[in-house]
Amino acid sequence: MITLLLVLVSYISVGSESNEKVIYFDQIQINEVYDNETGNHRLDQLIFMDWQSLLLPVKDVPGLQRPGHKFMVEHWVMLPDTCRDRTDVLDKAKWTASLEKFLLAIPPLQRAGLWSKYKYPGKYTAAHSMQPKKTKDGFYTVRVPKGWRNPSPVSVAGDTTGEHLVIKAKILLHTQTLYDPEALAKKQFPNWERRLFVRPKTGLPHIWRR
């Protein structure tokens, strides 16, 4: 019952910020990044993406590109540490059991060293205030709080979290990766070409308008 009330309150609060700036993207991605060598949790982030028209490399033909479409990263923000609950005893026990099972396949001499490297990451909390939630208008909506830092290294006038922002998208994707997809995206779509939180979308219309 308490959980239901909390979900209801968050649903209402996210959808009722009528005086705040609303920004639309085609997709929001919740991304959990883990270390490639140890598998330890590194960071959590929200990635905001648009369906873009661009030149894409042709597989197995070096240097050749053809027009295509792809979701491209327009902006991102870090999720705070509070989006993970590290006090969940049952989840930690389940995680420890999985780790023990994995280490059984490792030679005994290596096992002790590996055990010391793995750290319990905490349980991702879907009820966190910065978790996108579906609102009455059919969009996944997240409220970026005032004062939350802008991660972009590019200084753009007006691109600030000095105001509350409401971000909406039609598609929500939750990923767990051993690499940072936003960092890889910069190779095709550098910061100075991105919308960030100030520029309108250019090129293809939003996916729900086509």
HELIX and SHEET records of a PDB file:
HELIX    1   1 ILE A    2  GLY A   15  1                                  14    
HELIX    2   2 ASP A   81  CYS A   83  5                                   3    
HELIX    3   3 VAL A   89  LEU A  103  1                                  15    
HELIX    4   4 PRO A  108  LYS A  117  1                                  10    
HELIX    5   5 PRO A  181  ALA A  185  1                                   5    
HELIX    6   6 ASN A  191  GLU A  193  5                                   3    
HELIX    7   7 ILE A  207  ARG A  209  5                                   3    
SHEET    1   A 6 GLN A  65  MET A  78  0                                        
SHEET    2   A 6 HIS A  41  PRO A  57 -1                                        
SHEET    3   A 6 LYS A  21  TYR A  34 -1                                        
SHEET    4   A 6 LEU A 165  THR A 177  1                                        
SHEET    5   A 6 TYR A 140  VAL A 144 -1                                        
SHEET    6   A 6 LYS A 133  LYS A 134 -1                                        
SHEET    1   B 2 ARG A  84  ASP A  85  0                                        
SHEET    2   B 2 LYS A 123  TYR A 124 -1                                        
END                                                                             
